[in-house]
Amino acid sequence: MQWQTNLPLIAILRGITPDEAIAHVGAVLDAGFDAVEIPLNSPEWEKSIPAVVQVYGDRALIGAGTVLKPEQVDQLAQMGCKLIVTPNIQPEVIRRAVSYGMTVCPGCATASEAFNALEAGAQALKIFPSSAFGPAYIKALKAVLPPEIPVFAVGGVTPENLGQWLDAGCVGAGLGSDLYRAGQTVERTAQQATAFVKAYQEAAK
C-alpha cells in the first residue's frame, strides 16, 4: 500500500490556535509538505481544523491527531478531515475512520498492537514514541509486518536523524516539536519545514 501523499512527512502542529493555523499550515505546504495534523489537545481545534480544511483541503491531506474516541471521528468527518492519527490502538476509532474513507495512521509500539491496528483496517502505522525504541527496534518490528504497510517514526525525529529512521525501514515520519512549537513564528515554522524536506530528499536518494 502506497502512502497517498507525495512527501511521506506529516506536520504535527500541536498547540496551534485558530488565529495562527492558516499561516503556519501555509508555511509547511509551501515548503513541500502535503500532510498536516492538528492534534485534538490543541486550543479550539474545532475552529482550526475546519478552517484549514476549507483553505487547503484540495492541496493536502488535512486531519487530526490525538484522536481517542469514535464520536470524535464522527465530528471530524463532518469537518471534512481526511487523516486520523492516534497515539494508541483503539480498534473502534480505526474502524469508524475507515468507514468514512479516511486515512488512518494509529500509534503503536509492539507487534501485537500493530497487527490489531491492521486488523481494524489501518492503512499505515506510526511507531510512537520512536526515540524511546530507536531505529534498531523499528527495523526488527518491520521484519514481521506486511512489507506494503507504510510505517512512520514519530517522537524525537529531527532533520539531523531523519535518515536513520528511513534506513530502518520507515517510509517517513511525523514531525512534532522539532517542526512546530506553540507560539513560534511563521518564519521559524517555514525554516524547520524546509530543513525537514531537504533532509528527506537527501536521505531518500
C-alpha positions as CSV (number, residue, x, y, z in Angstrom):
1,M,0.0,0.0,0.0
2,Q,1.5,3.3,-1.0
3,W,1.3,6.3,1.3
4,Q,-1.0,8.6,-0.6
5,T,0.9,11.9,-0.5
6,N,3.9,12.9,-2.5
7,L,6.0,13.6,0.6
8,P,5.7,11.0,3.5
9,L,6.2,13.5,6.2
10,I,3.3,14.5,8.5
11,A,3.4,18.0,10.0
12,I,2.1,17.8,13.6
13,L,1.0,21.3,14.7
14,R,0.3,20.6,18.4
15,G,-0.9,23.6,20.3
16,I,-1.7,25.8,17.3
17,T,-4.6,28.3,17.7
18,P,-7.2,29.2,15.2
19,D,-5.6,32.6,14.6
20,E,-2.3,31.0,13.7
21,A,-3.4,27.9,11.9
22,I,-3.8,29.2,8.3
23,A,-0.5,30.9,8.2
24,H,1.5,28.0,9.7
25,V,-0.1,25.4,7.6
26,G,0.5,27.5,4.5
27,A,4.2,27.7,5.5
28,V,4.6,23.9,5.7
29,L,2.8,23.4,2.5
30,D,4.9,26.0,0.7
31,A,8.0,24.1,1.9
32,G,6.7,20.9,0.3
33,F,4.6,19.1,2.9
34,D,1.3,17.7,1.8
35,A,0.0,16.1,5.1
36,V,-0.9,18.0,8.2
37,E,-2.4,17.0,11.5
38,I,-3.8,19.3,14.2
39,P,-3.9,17.3,17.5
40,L,-7.1,17.5,19.4
41,N,-5.3,18.7,22.5
42,S,-4.7,22.0,20.7
43,P,-6.7,25.1,21.7
44,E,-10.1,25.4,19.9
45,W,-9.3,22.7,17.4
46,E,-13.0,22.7,16.5
47,K,-12.3,26.0,14.8
48,S,-8.8,25.4,13.4
49,I,-9.4,22.1,11.6
50,P,-12.4,23.1,9.5
51,A,-10.8,26.4,8.7
52,V,-7.6,24.7,7.4
53,V,-9.7,22.1,5.5
54,Q,-11.6,24.9,3.8
55,V,-8.4,26.7,2.7
56,Y,-6.0,23.8,2.0
57,G,-8.2,20.7,1.7
58,D,-7.7,20.4,-2.0
59,R,-3.9,20.8,-1.7
60,A,-3.0,18.5,1.2
61,L,-4.2,15.6,3.4
62,I,-5.5,17.6,6.3
63,G,-6.5,15.8,9.5
64,A,-6.4,15.5,13.3
65,G,-4.1,13.9,15.8
66,T,-4.6,12.5,19.3
67,V,-8.0,11.1,18.3
68,L,-9.2,8.9,21.1
69,K,-12.9,8.3,20.6
70,P,-15.2,7.2,17.8
71,E,-17.5,10.2,18.4
72,Q,-14.6,12.5,17.7
73,V,-14.1,10.7,14.3
74,D,-17.8,11.5,13.5
75,Q,-17.2,15.1,14.3
76,L,-14.1,15.3,12.2
77,A,-15.7,13.6,9.3
78,Q,-18.3,16.4,9.3
79,M,-15.5,18.9,9.2
80,G,-14.0,17.3,6.1
81,C,-11.0,15.7,7.7
82,K,-9.2,13.1,5.6
83,L,-6.5,12.0,8.0
84,I,-6.9,10.5,11.5
85,V,-3.8,10.0,13.7
86,T,-4.0,8.3,17.1
87,P,-1.5,7.8,19.9
88,N,-2.9,4.4,20.7
89,I,-4.7,1.4,19.2
90,Q,-8.4,1.8,19.7
91,P,-10.0,-0.5,17.0
92,E,-13.4,1.2,17.0
93,V,-11.7,4.5,16.3
94,I,-9.9,2.9,13.4
95,R,-12.9,1.2,12.0
96,R,-15.1,4.3,12.3
97,A,-12.5,6.4,10.4
98,V,-12.1,3.8,7.7
99,S,-15.9,3.7,7.2
100,Y,-15.7,7.4,6.3
101,G,-12.9,6.7,3.8
102,M,-10.3,8.5,5.9
103,T,-6.6,7.6,6.0
104,V,-5.8,6.2,9.5
105,C,-2.3,6.2,11.0
106,P,-2.6,4.9,14.6
107,G,0.2,4.9,17.1
108,C,1.6,1.6,18.2
109,A,4.7,0.2,19.9
110,T,4.5,-3.6,19.8
111,A,3.8,-6.3,17.2
112,S,0.5,-7.1,18.9
113,E,-0.7,-3.5,18.7
114,A,0.5,-3.2,15.1
115,F,-1.4,-6.3,14.0
116,N,-4.5,-5.3,16.0
117,A,-4.5,-2.0,14.1
118,L,-4.1,-3.6,10.7
119,E,-6.9,-6.0,11.5
120,A,-9.2,-3.0,12.3
121,G,-8.3,-1.5,8.9
122,A,-5.5,0.9,9.5
123,Q,-3.6,1.7,6.2
124,A,-0.4,3.0,7.9
125,L,1.3,2.7,11.3
126,K,3.2,5.2,13.5
127,I,5.7,3.8,15.9
128,F,5.4,6.1,19.0
129,P,7.5,7.2,20.8
130,S,10.2,6.3,18.3
131,S,13.1,7.9,20.1
132,A,12.4,5.6,23.1
133,F,12.8,2.5,20.9
134,G,15.4,3.5,18.4
135,P,15.9,2.6,14.7
136,A,17.1,-1.0,15.5
137,Y,13.8,-1.8,17.2
138,I,11.7,-0.5,14.3
139,K,13.9,-2.5,11.9
140,A,13.2,-5.6,13.9
141,L,9.5,-4.9,14.0
142,K,9.3,-4.2,10.3
143,A,10.6,-7.7,9.7
144,V,7.3,-9.2,10.8
145,L,5.0,-6.5,9.4
146,P,3.5,-6.8,5.9
147,P,6.1,-5.0,3.7
148,E,3.4,-2.9,1.9
149,I,2.3,-1.2,5.1
150,P,3.8,2.3,5.4
151,V,5.5,2.8,8.8
152,F,6.1,6.3,10.2
153,A,8.5,7.2,13.0
154,V,7.0,9.7,15.4
155,G,8.7,11.2,18.5
156,G,12.2,12.7,18.6
157,V,12.6,12.9,14.8
158,T,14.9,15.8,13.7
159,P,16.3,16.9,10.3
160,E,19.6,15.5,11.5
161,N,18.4,12.0,12.4
162,L,15.6,11.5,9.8
163,G,17.8,9.4,7.7
164,Q,18.3,6.8,10.5
165,W,14.5,6.2,10.5
166,L,14.3,5.8,6.8
167,D,17.3,3.4,6.9
168,A,15.4,1.4,9.5
169,G,12.5,0.9,7.0
170,C,10.2,3.8,7.8
171,V,8.6,5.3,4.8
172,G,8.7,8.7,6.5
173,A,7.9,10.4,9.8
174,G,5.5,12.5,11.8
175,L,7.2,15.7,12.9
176,G,6.2,17.5,16.1
177,S,8.2,19.8,18.4
178,D,11.2,20.0,16.0
179,L,8.9,21.4,13.4
180,Y,6.5,23.4,15.4
181,R,6.3,24.6,19.0
182,A,3.3,26.5,20.2
183,G,3.8,30.2,19.9
184,Q,6.7,30.2,17.4
185,T,6.8,32.5,14.4
186,V,5.7,31.5,10.9
187,E,9.2,32.2,9.8
188,R,10.5,29.6,12.2
189,T,7.9,27.0,11.0
190,A,8.9,27.7,7.4
191,Q,12.6,27.3,8.2
192,Q,12.1,24.0,10.0
193,A,9.8,22.7,7.3
194,T,12.3,23.4,4.6
195,A,15.1,21.7,6.7
196,F,12.9,18.6,7.0
197,V,12.1,18.5,3.3
198,K,15.7,18.8,2.4
199,A,16.8,16.1,4.9
200,Y,14.2,13.8,3.5
201,Q,15.2,14.4,-0.1
202,E,18.8,13.8,0.7
203,A,18.1,10.6,2.8
204,A,15.8,9.1,0.2
205,K,18.2,9.4,-2.7
